[in-house]
Amino acid sequence: MRIESINPATEELLASFDEINSQELDRRVTHASEAFRSWRKVPISDRARCMNRMSEYLLAHKEKLARIATVEMGKPIRQSLAEVEKCALGCRFYAENGERFLASTPIETGSAQSYVEFDPVGIVLAIMPWNFPFWQVFRFAAPALVAGNVALLKHAPNVPQSAIAIEHAFREVGFPEHVFQTLLVGVPAVERII
């Protein structure tokens, strides 16, 4: 199956991508599992630094990223710019507050010592809609990655360039390989991923 990026205003085909096959999909899920084993051990302060770099990257590249959203899903450029800026703010928020949010919380239970612990859970699969192609992704990815999880993105089929741009951003700012991956697949592949 081909995944196509089509400008909704002009109906022009912008780009076309092959869906990844089941073997490649299995490899990527395996890589995510391996990445989780090491990423979960990275100190929260280091994960937060990565997310701060993402915030800076988004602001530095907001015009380019906003253009992708505008031509790929039809959002006015002012709204696309605001969306990318909002993503940068979200990344900064979780970078600055992640350590506090994830700190162990003592609770009274009658035992000698009791507390609530927030441990990473593993791979987070995000199946995203098209209407906020950047914000929908960063609102899950920023807290999930700061918390020590890894992410697989199955974005809406009409915004593959946005999905690819997001994965590229995570690599550019220094997140370890396979901590965030875009999966160019159709809906039928979701069951296999799960």
C-alpha positions in Angstrom: 0.0 0.0 0.0 1.2 3.5 -0.8 0.9 6.2 1.8 0.3 9.5 0.0 0.8 13.1 1.1 -1.7 15.2 -0.9 -2.2 18.9 -0.7 -6.0 19.2 0.2 -6.2 22.7 -1.4 -4.8 21.7 -4.8 -5.1 17.9 -4.7 -1.4 17.8 -5.8 0.5 14.7 -4.8 3.3 16.0 -2.7 5.0 12.7 -1.8 4.3 9.0 -1.8 5.8 6.3 0.5 5.7 2.6 0.6 4.1 1.1 3.7 6.8 -0.8 5.7 6.4 -4.5 5.4 5.8 -6.9 8.3 9.5 -7.9 8.6 10.5 -4.3 8.9 7.7 -3.6 11.3 8.9 -6.5 13.5 12.4 -5.1 13.4 11.3 -1.7 14.5 9.3 -3.0 17.4 12.3 -5.1 18.5 14.5 -2.0 18.2 12.0 -0.1 20.3 12.1 -2.8 23.0 15.9 -2.8 23.0 16.0 1.0 23.2 13.6 1.0 26.1 15.9 -1.2 28.2 18.6 1.4 28.1 16.5 4.6 27.9 14.6 3.8 31.1 17.9 3.8 32.9 18.9 7.3 31.7 18.6 9.8 34.5 15.5 12.0 34.3 17.7 15.1 34.2 19.4 13.8 31.0 16.1 12.9 29.4 14.8 16.4 30.3 17.9 17.9 28.6 17.0 16.1 25.4 13.5 17.4 25.6 14.8 20.9 26.1 16.9 20.6 23.0 13.7 19.4 21.2 12.0 22.6 22.3 14.8 24.7 20.9 14.8 22.7 17.7 11.1 23.2 17.2 11.4 27.0 17.6 14.4 27.2 15.3 12.7 25.2 12.6 9.1 26.3 13.1 8.6 27.9 9.6 9.7 24.7 7.9 7.6 22.4 10.1 4.6 24.7 9.8 4.9 24.7 6.1 4.7 20.9 6.1 1.5 20.9 8.1 0.0 23.6 6.0 0.6 22.0 2.6 -0.1 18.4 3.9 -3.3 18.9 5.8 -4.6 22.4 4.9 -4.2 24.3 8.1 -3.6 28.1 7.6 0.1 28.9 8.1 -0.6 31.1 11.2 -2.3 28.2 12.9 0.5 25.8 11.8 3.1 28.2 13.3 1.2 28.4 16.5 0.9 24.6 16.7 4.7 24.2 16.4 5.3 26.9 19.0 2.8 25.1 21.3 4.8 21.9 20.8 8.0 23.7 21.9 6.2 25.0 25.0 5.0 21.5 25.8 8.5 20.0 25.5 9.9 22.7 27.7 7.1 22.2 30.3 7.8 18.4 30.7 11.6 19.0 30.6 11.3 21.5 33.4 8.7 19.6 35.5 9.4 15.9 34.7 11.7 15.3 37.6 9.1 16.8 40.1 6.2 14.9 38.5 8.1 11.6 38.6 9.5 11.9 42.1 8.5 9.2 44.6 5.5 10.3 46.7 5.4 9.1 50.3 2.0 7.9 51.5 0.7 6.8 54.9 -0.3 3.2 55.0 0.5 2.1 58.5 3.7 0.3 57.2 7.2 1.5 58.1 7.6 3.1 54.7 5.2 3.4 51.8 5.4 5.4 48.6 4.1 5.7 45.1 6.8 5.1 42.5 6.5 6.2 38.8 8.4 3.8 36.7 8.6 3.7 32.9 6.2 1.2 31.4 7.8 0.4 28.0 6.8 1.1 24.4 3.9 3.6 23.9 2.1 3.2 20.6 0.4 6.4 19.5 -2.2 6.3 16.8 -2.8 9.9 15.8 -5.3 11.9 13.9 -4.5 14.3 11.1 -5.9 17.6 12.4 -3.0 18.6 14.7 -0.2 16.7 13.1 2.5 18.0 15.4 0.7 18.9 18.6 -1.1 15.5 18.9 2.2 13.8 18.8 4.2 16.0 21.1 1.5 16.1 23.8 2.0 12.3 24.2 5.7 12.1 23.3 7.1 14.8 25.6 5.8 13.3 28.9 6.2 9.7 27.7 9.9 10.1 26.8 10.8 12.2 29.8 9.2 9.5 31.9 11.6 6.9 30.4 9.3 5.3 27.9 9.9 4.9 24.1 7.4 5.8 21.4 6.1 4.3 18.2 4.0 6.7 16.0 1.4 5.5 13.6 0.2 8.8 12.3 -2.8 9.5 10.1 -2.2 8.3 6.6 -2.6 11.7 5.1 0.2 13.3 7.1 3.3 11.1 6.5 5.6 14.1 5.9 4.7 15.5 9.3 5.4 12.1 10.9 8.7 11.8 9.2 9.7 15.3 10.1 8.9 14.6 13.8 11.1 11.4 13.8 13.9 13.4 12.1 13.6 16.1 14.8 14.1 13.5 17.6 17.2 12.2 15.8 18.6 15.7 15.2 18.4 16.8 18.8 20.2 13.7 20.1 17.6 11.3 21.3 19.1 7.8 21.1 18.2 5.7 18.1 14.9 3.9 18.2 13.6 5.9 21.2 11.1 7.6 18.9 10.1 5.9 15.6 7.5 6.7 12.9 5.8 3.7 11.4 4.4 4.3 7.9 1.7 1.6 8.1 -2.0 1.3 7.5 -4.6 0.5 10.1 -4.5 -3.3 9.5 -0.8 -3.3 10.8 -1.9 -1.9 14.2 -3.0 -5.4 15.5 0.4 -6.8 14.6 2.2 -3.9 16.4 0.1 -4.5 19.5 
